[in-house]
């Protein structure tokens, strides 16, 4: 069984990248915003099964934070996924003035 990945992009951010390592493991990489409106203080990576909703604009309660860290880390290895599922990811970037998600 394979693992399917759907990456969600918001205004001001480049689309994250994914590398599927196995049917249960993926690396998600993201990029600094081109105009971050201040110093980046934190990144958060969210995940959900695509069956929980197809659109990024749906309730944020569907999304689970799987990574939260400072501005030096730009990737995360997500393990323990169920083969045959479609996983959605989105990145949130925080500065002293703005949150992009």
Secondary structure per residue as TSV (DSSP state, phi and psi in degrees):
chain	resnum	aa	ss	phi	psi
A	1	X	-	360.0	147.1
A	2	X	-	-103.4	168.4
A	3	X	-	-113.0	132.6
A	4	X	E	-111.0	141.7
A	5	X	E	-122.3	135.2
A	6	X	E	-123.7	122.6
A	7	X	E	-104.6	132.4
A	8	X	-	-104.1	132.1
A	9	X	-	-117.8	143.4
A	10	X	-	-118.1	168.6
A	11	X	T	-59.4	136.9
A	12	X	T	88.8	-5.4
A	13	X	S	-123.7	141.9
A	14	X	-	-74.4	147.9
A	15	X	-	-62.4	132.6
A	16	X	-	-61.5	163.3
A	17	X	E	-115.5	153.6
A	18	X	E	-131.4	146.3
A	19	X	E	-129.1	114.8
A	20	X	E	-82.4	118.5
A	21	X	E	-88.6	-32.1
A	22	X	E	-160.7	-175.6
A	23	X	T	-72.5	-3.3
A	24	X	T	-135.1	16.0
A	25	X	E	-150.2	135.6
A	26	X	E	-144.0	149.9
A	27	X	E	-109.2	127.2
A	28	X	E	-107.2	129.2
A	29	X	E	-121.4	137.4
A	30	X	-	-128.3	175.0
A	31	X	-	-131.1	152.9
A	32	X	-	-62.7	146.0
A	33	X	-	-63.0	149.2
A	34	X	T	-67.7	-33.4
A	35	X	T	-134.0	87.6
A	36	X	-	-76.7	-5.9
A	37	X	S	58.9	47.8
A	38	X	S	121.7	176.4
A	39	X	-	-71.4	132.0
A	40	X	E	-70.5	129.1
A	41	X	E	-107.0	-26.1
A	42	X	E	-163.0	147.9
A	43	X	E	-117.2	143.1
A	44	X	E	-128.8	137.6
A	45	X	E	-112.1	127.5
A	46	X	E	-110.6	153.1
A	47	X	E	-141.6	149.5
A	48	X	E	-159.8	159.2
A	49	X	E	-73.2	140.5
A	50	X	G	-64.3	-22.9
A	51	X	G	-67.8	-12.9
A	52	X	G	-82.5	-1.2
A	53	X	-	148.2	139.5
A	54	X	S	-94.6	-13.6
A	55	X	-	-114.2	141.7
A	56	X	T	-66.3	-24.0
A	57	X	T	-78.5	-3.2
A	58	X	S	-72.1	175.1
A	59	X	-	-49.5	133.1
A	60	X	G	-68.6	-12.0
A	61	X	G	-66.4	-21.8
A	62	X	G	-71.3	-25.8
A	63	X	-	-89.7	139.9
A	64	X	E	-111.3	135.7
A	65	X	E	-75.8	121.0
A	66	X	E	-109.4	-13.0
A	67	X	E	-150.5	138.0
A	68	X	E	-142.2	122.6
A	69	X	E	-158.5	176.3
A	70	X	-	-75.8	-174.1
A	71	X	T	-78.9	1.1
A	72	X	T	-89.2	-23.9
A	73	X	-	-93.9	128.8
A	74	X	-	-124.3	20.8
A	75	X	E	-155.6	161.8
A	76	X	E	-149.7	135.6
A	77	X	E	-98.9	113.6
A	78	X	E	-98.5	118.8
A	79	X	-	-115.8	169.8
A	80	X	-	76.3	21.7
A	81	X	-	-78.9	154.4
A	82	X	-	-84.6	123.5
A	83	X	T	-57.1	146.3
A	84	X	T	85.1	0.3
A	85	X	-	-97.7	162.2
A	86	X	E	-110.3	119.4
A	87	X	E	-103.1	136.5
A	88	X	E	-107.5	143.8
A	89	X	E	-132.9	146.8
A	90	X	E	-144.7	152.7
A	91	X	E	-113.4	138.8
A	92	X	E	-115.6	132.0
A	93	X	E	-116.3	129.8
A	94	X	E	-114.3	138.2
A	95	X	E	-124.0	-179.2
A	96	X	S	-64.8	-19.0
A	97	X	S	-118.5	-22.1
A	98	X	-	-142.7	149.9
A	99	X	E	-121.5	120.9
A	100	X	E	-99.2	128.0
A	101	X	-	-156.5	360.0
